[in-house]
Amino acid sequence: MKNILLPTDFSENSLNSIRYALKFYEGETCEFFLLHIIVLKNGMSNLSAAELSAHQERVLAKLEQLRQTLEQELPQGHHFTLHILTDYNFFVESIRNQVKTQKIDVIVIGTKGANEFKNAGIGTHTHEIITKVKCNALVVPEHAKFKDCKEIVFPTDFSMIYNDDTLKSIGAILKRFDTNFRVLHVCKKDSELFPDQIKNKTYLEAFLRYFHHSFNFFNDKKLEAAIQSFVEDQGVDLIALVAKNLNYMQRLLFQPSVKKLTYLTNIPFLVFHEHRPTK
């Protein structure tokens, strides 16, 4: 059974990510936790106890309405349970608490919330979840629509060896969707792998030997442009990343230049963390 956290601010992007999650995990037994955080700012409450209580009641009513709507959309014979939660806290602290308390396996979140600029790539709260919360995250762009994950691209520079926890998470996805796992390495023209990179590549090859996979090398091309080209040519359904590889994370998700690339608006990202919370 998986425990899935679904933070929501009731924006369209948030609702799209929730519906994507319900499709993504269809057929599995899952506990979903719909969470709305009333964000505490600057360490001080600007609401009285009565105002906070009234606000929380309104939020719970909206969450209950959302739960009922989603339950009506679920297919017959599903194995899902939907719970509702609300919290009044700093955003990251609240997410961390829920990950620990509810023993969350994956956080599913949209790329940006209701109050963020339309031309933003990754919103502030999504950025914080990816970089500051040690839990796997499925990041769903505003225009992403679910389809079976037949093609997954895994950008890597082979600079690290992936631990068993990460490989187990990758293996679970590959088994479930019977997907093609496309390892992608982007390097400078005529450059060769260092010994440690060769070792890490060999280790990854050994793990993938029982799955449909390929190793793909792009020379003399910017990483972001290579991903865009690969996504278009291969019909990629999901981009997998490891959070520990900060260089790739920054270049693919957080640089201003990536806002111009369409993969950030229609291809979900599955971000793996190597150190999972204690259960």
C-alpha positions as CSV (number, residue, x, y, z in Angstrom):
1,M,0.0,0.0,0.0
2,K,1.2,3.5,-0.9
3,N,0.6,6.7,1.1
4,I,0.3,9.7,-1.3
5,L,0.3,13.3,-0.1
6,L,-1.7,15.7,-2.3
7,P,-1.1,19.3,-1.2
8,T,-3.7,21.6,-2.7
9,D,-4.4,25.3,-2.9
10,F,-7.6,24.6,-5.0
11,S,-5.9,26.1,-8.1
12,E,-6.5,24.5,-11.5
13,N,-2.9,23.4,-11.6
14,S,-3.3,21.7,-8.2
15,L,-6.5,20.0,-9.2
16,N,-4.9,18.7,-12.4
17,S,-2.0,17.2,-10.4
18,I,-4.5,15.4,-8.1
19,R,-6.4,13.9,-11.0
20,Y,-3.1,12.9,-12.6
21,A,-2.1,11.1,-9.4
22,L,-5.4,9.2,-9.2
23,K,-4.8,8.0,-12.8
24,F,-1.1,7.3,-12.2
25,Y,-1.7,5.0,-9.3
26,E,-4.9,3.4,-10.7
27,G,-4.9,-0.3,-9.9
28,E,-2.8,0.0,-6.7
29,T,-4.0,0.2,-3.1
30,C,-3.4,3.7,-1.9
31,E,-4.2,6.1,0.9
32,F,-4.4,9.7,-0.5
33,F,-4.1,12.7,1.8
34,L,-5.6,15.9,0.5
35,L,-3.8,18.7,2.4
36,H,-4.4,22.4,2.5
37,I,-1.9,24.5,4.4
38,I,-2.8,27.8,5.8
39,V,0.7,29.2,5.5
40,L,2.2,30.9,8.6
41,K,4.4,33.8,7.6
42,N,7.2,35.6,9.4
43,G,6.8,33.5,12.5
44,M,3.6,35.4,13.6
45,S,-0.1,34.7,13.3
46,N,-2.1,37.5,11.7
47,L,-5.3,35.7,12.6
48,S,-7.1,35.6,15.9
49,A,-8.1,32.2,17.3
50,A,-11.7,32.8,16.2
51,E,-10.7,33.9,12.7
52,L,-8.4,30.9,12.3
53,S,-11.1,28.5,13.5
54,A,-13.6,29.9,11.1
55,H,-11.0,29.8,8.2
56,Q,-10.2,26.2,9.0
57,E,-13.9,25.3,8.9
58,R,-14.2,26.8,5.5
59,V,-11.1,25.0,4.2
60,L,-12.4,21.7,5.6
61,A,-15.7,22.2,3.8
62,K,-13.9,22.8,0.5
63,L,-11.7,19.8,1.1
64,E,-14.7,17.6,1.8
65,Q,-16.4,18.9,-1.3
66,L,-13.3,18.1,-3.3
67,R,-13.1,14.6,-1.8
68,Q,-16.7,13.9,-2.8
69,T,-16.1,15.2,-6.3
70,L,-13.0,13.0,-6.8
71,E,-14.7,9.9,-5.3
72,Q,-17.5,10.3,-7.9
73,E,-14.9,10.2,-10.6
74,L,-13.1,7.1,-9.4
75,P,-13.5,3.9,-11.4
76,Q,-15.5,1.0,-10.0
77,G,-13.4,-1.5,-8.0
78,H,-10.8,1.1,-7.0
79,H,-8.6,0.5,-4.0
80,F,-8.3,4.2,-3.0
81,T,-9.1,5.9,0.3
82,L,-9.2,9.7,0.4
83,H,-8.5,11.6,3.6
84,I,-8.6,15.4,4.2
85,L,-6.2,17.4,6.3
86,T,-5.6,21.0,7.1
87,D,-2.7,22.7,8.9
88,Y,-1.6,26.2,9.9
89,N,2.2,26.3,9.7
90,F,5.2,27.2,7.7
91,F,4.8,25.4,4.3
92,V,7.9,23.2,4.3
93,E,7.6,22.4,8.0
94,S,4.0,21.3,7.5
95,I,4.9,19.1,4.5
96,R,7.7,17.5,6.5
97,N,5.4,16.8,9.4
98,Q,2.8,15.2,7.2
99,V,5.5,13.1,5.5
100,K,6.6,11.8,8.9
101,T,3.2,11.4,10.5
102,Q,1.3,9.8,7.6
103,K,4.4,7.8,6.5
104,I,4.2,9.3,3.0
105,D,5.8,7.5,0.1
106,V,5.2,10.2,-2.6
107,I,4.2,13.8,-2.7
108,V,2.2,14.8,-5.8
109,I,2.1,18.5,-6.6
110,G,1.6,20.9,-9.5
111,T,4.3,23.0,-10.9
112,K,2.9,26.3,-9.5
113,G,0.0,27.5,-7.4
114,A,-2.8,30.0,-7.8
115,N,-0.8,33.0,-6.7
116,E,2.2,32.5,-8.8
117,F,3.0,34.1,-12.2
118,K,1.8,32.3,-15.3
119,N,5.2,32.6,-16.9
120,A,6.9,31.0,-13.9
121,G,8.5,27.6,-14.6
122,I,8.5,25.9,-11.1
123,G,6.7,27.7,-8.4
124,T,8.2,28.5,-5.0
125,H,6.3,25.8,-3.0
126,T,7.1,23.2,-5.6
127,H,10.7,24.2,-5.6
128,E,10.8,23.9,-1.8
129,I,9.3,20.4,-1.8
130,I,11.8,19.1,-4.4
131,T,14.8,20.6,-2.7
132,K,14.0,20.6,1.0
133,V,11.7,17.6,1.7
134,K,13.3,14.2,1.6
135,C,10.5,12.3,0.0
136,N,9.9,11.2,-3.6
137,A,7.9,13.8,-5.5
138,L,5.8,13.6,-8.7
139,V,5.6,17.1,-10.2
140,V,2.8,17.6,-12.7
141,P,2.8,20.6,-15.1
142,E,-0.4,22.6,-15.8
143,H,-1.0,21.0,-19.2
144,A,0.0,17.4,-18.4
145,K,-2.6,14.8,-19.1
146,F,-2.1,11.2,-17.9
147,K,-1.3,8.5,-20.4
148,D,0.5,5.2,-19.7
149,C,4.2,5.8,-19.1
150,K,5.6,3.9,-22.0
151,E,8.6,6.2,-22.4
152,I,10.6,7.5,-19.5
153,V,13.8,9.5,-19.9
154,F,16.4,9.5,-17.1
155,P,19.0,12.3,-17.6
156,T,22.3,11.5,-15.8
157,D,25.9,12.5,-15.9
158,F,26.9,9.2,-14.2
159,S,28.6,11.2,-11.4
160,M,27.0,9.2,-8.6
161,I,26.1,5.6,-7.8
162,Y,22.4,5.2,-7.1
163,N,21.6,3.5,-3.9
164,D,19.2,0.6,-3.4
165,D,16.3,2.8,-2.3
166,T,16.4,4.9,-5.5
167,L,16.8,1.8,-7.7
168,K,13.9,0.1,-5.9
169,S,11.7,3.1,-6.6
170,I,12.8,3.1,-10.3
171,G,12.2,-0.6,-10.6
172,A,8.7,-0.4,-9.2
173,I,7.7,2.1,-11.9
174,L,9.3,0.1,-14.6
175,K,7.5,-3.1,-13.6
176,R,4.2,-1.4,-13.2
177,F,4.1,0.3,-16.6
178,D,6.3,-2.1,-18.6
179,T,8.0,1.0,-19.9
180,N,11.1,1.8,-22.0
181,F,13.7,3.5,-19.7
182,R,15.9,5.8,-21.7
183,V,19.1,6.8,-19.9
184,L,20.3,10.0,-21.4
185,H,23.8,11.4,-21.0
186,V,24.7,14.8,-22.4
187,C,28.4,15.7,-22.8
188,K,30.9,17.8,-24.7
189,K,32.0,16.8,-28.1
190,D,34.7,14.0,-28.1
191,S,34.7,13.8,-24.2
192,E,35.0,10.5,-22.5
193,L,33.7,9.1,-19.3
194,F,36.0,9.2,-16.3
195,P,36.7,5.9,-14.4
196,D,34.1,6.6,-11.7
197,Q,31.5,7.5,-14.3
198,I,32.2,4.2,-16.1
199,K,31.8,2.3,-12.9
200,N,28.5,4.0,-12.1
201,K,27.2,3.4,-15.6
202,T,28.1,-0.3,-15.4
203,Y,26.2,-0.5,-12.1
204,L,23.2,1.1,-13.6
205,E,23.4,-1.2,-16.6
206,A,23.5,-4.3,-14.3
207,F,20.3,-3.1,-12.5
208,L,18.5,-2.4,-15.8
209,R,19.4,-5.7,-17.5
210,Y,15.9,-7.2,-16.8
211,F,14.0,-4.1,-18.1
212,H,13.5,-2.5,-21.5
213,H,16.1,0.2,-21.6
214,S,18.6,2.0,-23.7
215,F,21.6,4.3,-23.2
216,N,21.6,7.5,-25.3
217,F,24.4,10.0,-25.7
218,F,24.1,13.6,-26.9
219,N,27.3,15.4,-27.8
220,D,27.9,19.1,-28.0
221,K,24.4,20.1,-27.0
222,K,23.0,22.0,-24.0
223,L,21.3,19.8,-21.5
224,E,18.0,21.6,-21.7
225,A,17.9,21.5,-25.5
226,A,18.9,17.8,-25.5
227,I,16.0,17.0,-23.2
228,Q,13.6,19.0,-25.3
229,S,14.7,17.3,-28.4
230,F,14.6,13.8,-26.8
231,V,11.1,14.4,-25.4
232,E,9.9,15.4,-28.9
233,D,11.6,12.6,-30.8
234,Q,10.8,9.7,-28.4
235,G,7.3,10.8,-27.2
236,V,8.5,10.9,-23.6
237,D,5.7,10.5,-21.0
238,L,7.8,11.1,-17.8
239,I,11.2,12.6,-16.9
240,A,12.9,10.9,-13.9
241,L,15.5,12.7,-11.9
242,V,17.5,12.1,-8.7
243,A,17.3,15.1,-6.3
244,K,20.8,14.6,-5.1
245,N,22.1,15.5,-8.5
246,L,21.7,19.2,-7.9
247,N,23.5,20.2,-11.2
248,Y,20.8,18.5,-13.3
249,M,18.0,19.7,-11.1
250,Q,19.1,23.3,-11.4
251,R,19.6,23.2,-15.1
252,L,16.4,21.3,-16.0
253,L,13.9,22.9,-13.6
254,F,15.1,26.1,-12.1
255,Q,17.0,28.2,-14.6
256,P,15.1,31.1,-16.2
257,S,15.9,29.7,-19.7
258,V,13.8,26.6,-19.1
259,K,10.6,28.5,-19.0
260,K,10.8,28.7,-22.8
261,L,10.9,24.9,-23.2
262,T,7.7,23.0,-23.5
263,Y,8.7,19.9,-21.5
264,L,8.2,22.0,-18.3
265,T,4.6,22.6,-19.2
266,N,3.4,19.2,-20.3
267,I,5.8,16.4,-19.1
268,P,5.6,15.3,-15.4
269,F,8.8,14.9,-13.4
270,L,9.4,12.1,-10.9
271,V,12.0,13.2,-8.5
272,F,13.7,10.5,-6.4
273,H,15.3,11.3,-3.0
274,E,18.0,9.0,-1.8
275,H,17.4,9.4,1.9
276,R,13.8,8.5,2.8
277,P,12.1,9.4,6.0
278,T,12.2,6.9,8.8
279,K,9.0,4.8,9.0
